[in-house]
Each structure stands twice: as C-alpha cells, then as structure tokens.
Amino acid sequence: MKPFFSIVIALLLYESIARSGWFAPALVPKLSIVSSTLWTTLSDGTMGRHALNTLFRVFSGLALAAATGLVLGFLMARYRAVERFFLPLVSALMPIPSLAWAPVFILWFGLGNTATILVVFYAATFPMVINTWTGARAVNPLWLRAAGAMGASGAAMFWKVVVPGASPFIITGLRLAFQRAWIAVVGAEMLAASAFGLGWVIFDAKEFLNADLMLASLIVIGGWAMSPMWSLASCRSAHKNGSNWRGRWRPRRSCCCWTNRLAGSTTRRSRNSAR
C-alpha cells in the first residue's frame, strides 16, 4: 500500500477540487464520472485499440533508441575520434525539443506511424547515448588494468568489466529514455497520428470538451508507463551493493566476481600450458 499512498492522496485532492464547485463539472468531472468513462471505453475495446497503437509506437522508437544509444555510447567511450565527432553533434541536437521535429517528419514521411516513431526515437536516443558514454568512461581503470594483467582479451574485458561497471548508468538511461518516449509519443500523436493513439484521443476529446475522456486516457497512460518504470527501478536498486547513503553505486562485488572468473580462466590456461 505504501507505493500507492501518494497516488491516493492525489486522487483525494482532485476529488475535493471537483466537488468544491470552483470549476464547471464539464471541465473538472468527478472521479466517478471519469471511472465510468474509463470502464465504458475499456469494455467496448476502443481504449484498448488506441493503447495498443500507442504502445507499438513507444516500444518501436524506444528499441531503436536503445540499440543506437548503446552502440554509439560505447564507441564514443572507446574511440577518441568517434567521441570528438559525435559529442558536438549530440550537444547541439539534444536541447532541441522532439516535438519541434514533428512538423518536419510529417512533411518528409506524412501522417502515421513513421513520423510518430521517429519523434519517439529522437527523444529517447540522447539519454541512452549520454548515460552509456558516461558509464563506460566511469569504469575504474584499476579494474581494466587488473583484467588485462590476468590475460583478458578485448572482448572479455568489454563484456566482463566494462558492461557490468556501466550497467547502472545504462539502466538509468533506459528509465530516462522511457519517460521521454511517453512524453514524445503523446505530443506526436496529437500532431502526426491519423485517428489512432491515446494522444489523438486526448486531442480529439479536447475539441468536444470531453474532459472525462481526456482524464481516462491520462489514467491509461500513467498505468502503462508506471509498471516498466518500477521494473527498471528494481533493476537499478539491485545494483546498489556497496553504495553509500546517497545511493552512489560501487560495483565492488561485481568487479570481484568478474575478475575472479578471469583469474580462474587464466589459471586454468596456465596449468594446461604447463602440462
């Protein structure tokens, strides 16, 4: 019940405002009306169809952003030339709001999924690139030298030292990318979607002053977005062994685990060569 305490307080505060009479009932409907609208749209399947279209766009853009961000972030951390080339470009493009590209993508690709997915991809890529690059650069050099002294090759050093050491930053990047993906998809669907998606539902309901339908769509967005966020938060908390009171991660156990494996493989290799 504790994780839902703040949500319950927010709902009670909204209900008190709705019943106060400060606003017209059509603009601030009661929770009973919103829940009735939500149940009706879920029962007839309309809300589910719109939610599935939005989820397809979110996860398509997020998958492209994660793949691009991971590869580019690790390359920037590994090669100075790649970092010098892409870092100014990332620094220049990242402050530009993703919705500013929506009209451009509409002109290039028309209305529909392509323009919306590209807006999501643009919004979610930069947190993945920056966090992956930062995490790979933050790996302790002593771990790399220890792994090299134990005979680790480049691939083994990458998968057994760099990736575990950068994993907390990568998980944080996924959380930020997922948040930005939802923000981008709702705004993009208001502009680029063609009669499908939760963002389009909110925009269309605004034209007819259907505040209950708008709030019902927002509840669906919050419910879908909350579960993966908690999953990523639990993954992030699982890596907090050896952290101080501010939650800074120091993967000592992970590093020792990987270096012990490297030491074991090196010892076995030396024994076989001695035989």
N, C-alpha and C positions, 0 to 999 in steps of 0.2 A: 504493500500500500504506500510505502514511503516514496517510491519514484513518481507516483501519481498525485502526491499531495499538492504540488504547485499547480497541476492541471485542474484539480478540483477547486482550488482557491480561485483560479482564473475564471472558471465556469460560473462559480457563485457570484463573482464580481460582475460578470457580464449579465447574469440574470437579474441582479439587483438594479443594474442600469436600465435594462429592458423594461422592468416593472416600475421604474421611478416616474415615467411619463415625461422625461426630459426630451425624448425624441419620439417621432411618429412611429407607431407599431410597424408600419410598412418598411421603415428604414432600419430599425433595430428590433427584429422579431424575437419572441421568447424562445427559450431552448426547446420547449415542447413543439413549437411550430417547425423549428429547424430539424429536430429529430424526426418528426413526421415526414417532412420533405425528403430527408435522407433515406428513411426506410422505404418510401414510395419509389424513389429513383433506383434504389438498390434492388427492390423487388421486381420492377419491370425490366431491369437489365440495362437501362440507359447509362446510369452512373458507372456500372462495371465496364461497359464498352469504352466510354471515354477514359476511364482509369487505365485500361489496358493499352490504349493508344499512347497515353502519356508515359506509361512505364516503358513501353518499347522505345520511345524517343530518348528517355532519360538513360536507360542502360545501354542503348546503342552508342550514344555520344560519350557516356562515361567509359565504356570499354575501349573505344578509340583513343580517348584522352589518357587512360591508364597505360595502354600499350605505348603510345607516343611519349608520354611523360617519363616512363621508366627507362626506355631506351635512350632518350635524349639526355635525361638527367645523369645516368651512369656514364654516358660518353663524355658529357661536359666535365664530370669529375675525374675521368681517366685521362683525357687528352686536352692539353692546354689550348691547342689550336681550335678544337671544337668549342671550348668554353669562350674563347675570345670572339669567335664568330657569332654564336647564338646568344650570349649573355646580353649584348646591347639590343638585339632584336627582341628578346623576351622582356627586357626592361622597358622598351618602347611600346610594345603591344599590350602588356599586362594591364596598365591603367585604363585602357580603352574599354568602356562597358561592352559586354557581349551583345546587349540589345541594340547598340549602335550599328552593329553589323547586320542586324536582321533585314533592314531595307535593302542593303547591298546583296545579301544572299537571295532575297526574293527576286531582285532584278536578274540575278545570274541563274538561279535554279527554279524560280517560280514558287507558288504556294505548295505546301505539303510537307512530307516527312524530311526531305533532303535539307531544305533550308533550316528547319527546326533542329534537326540532329547536328548540323554544322554549328549552330549557335550554342548548343549544349557542349559540343566538342571544344569550341573556342573557350568557353567559360571554365571548363573543368581541366583543361590541359595545364595551365600555368601553375596551379597548386601542386600538381604531380611533378612537374619539372623542377620547381624550386625546392620542394621538400626532398626529392630523390637526390638532387645535386648536393644539397646541404648535408643530408645524411651520409652520403658516400664520402664527402670531404671530412666529416666529423669522426670517421673511424680512427681509433687510436693508432698512430704509426707504430707503436711498440708491438701491437698485435700483428701488423703486416710484417715487421722485421722478424718476429718470432716464428710466424708461419713460413717465411722464406728460409730462415735458418733450419727449419725442420724439413726442408725439401719440398714445400708445397709449390705446385706449378701455378701458372697464372689463372687457369680455370678453377682449380681447387681453392686458391686464395680468394677469388671473387665469390664463389658460392658458399664457402665455409667461414669467411671472415667479413668480407665487405657487406654482403647481403644481410646476414644476421645483425651486424652492427648498425646498418641503416634502416632496418625494419621498423623501428618506432617512428622515424621520420616519414617513411613510406605510408604507414597506417594513418598518420596524421594528415598526410597529403590526400589520401583517399577520402577521409572524413570531410576535409575542406572542399575537395572536388565534388563530392556527392551533394553537399549543401549548395554549391554554386550551380550544379547541374539542375537542381529543382528550381532555383530562382530563375535560371535562364529559360527552362522549358516552359514555365507558366507565362513568362513575358513573351516568348517567341510564339507560343500558340495563340496569344491574343492578336498577333500581327500576321503570322505566316501559316497557321493551321487552317485547314479547309473543313470546317464544321465538325471536327473531331478533336477531343482532348479536354482536360479539365480547365486549362487556361481559356479555351474557346468557350466553355460553359460559363465561366465567370464573366467573360466579356459580353456574351450574349445576354446573360441574366441582368447585367447592368443596364442594358438598353430598355428592359421592360420592368425595372425596379423590383426584380425578384431577389430581394436580399436574403430570403431563406435558402434559395437555391445556391446563391453565392457562398453563404456560410457553410452549407452542406458540402460543397466542393472543397472548401478550405479544410474541413474536417477530414475528408478523404485524403487530401494531400498530406496533411500532418500525420495521419495514421500510417500511410505508406512510407513516408520519409523517416519516421521515428524508429522503426524496427531495425533497418540496416545501420542507422547511426548508433544504436545501442550495441549491436553486434561488433562494430568497429571499435567502440569504446571499450568493450570487454576484451577484445584482442589487444588493445593498447595497454590496458591495465595488467594483462598477463605478462607483459614485458617489464614490469616495474620492480623486479627483484634488484636489490641494491640501490634503490633510489633514496634520495634524501627527502626532507619534509616538503620540498617544493615539487616533488614528482619528477625530478630530472632522472633520466634513465641512464644507468650504467651497467651495461650487459656483461658483468664480470663472469657470471656463471655460464652464459652462452659462449663467451670467448674461451673460457677454460675448457668447455665441452668440445668446441671445435679444435682447439689446439691439442687437446688430449688425443682426439681422433687422428689428427695429423701426426702427432708424435708416435701413436701406435702403428700407423701405417708405415712411417719412416723406419721404426724399429724392426718391423717385420721385413721391410725391404732390405735392411742392412743384414739381418740374420740370413735371409735367403741368399744374398750375395756372398756372405761368409761361407755358407755351405758349398 
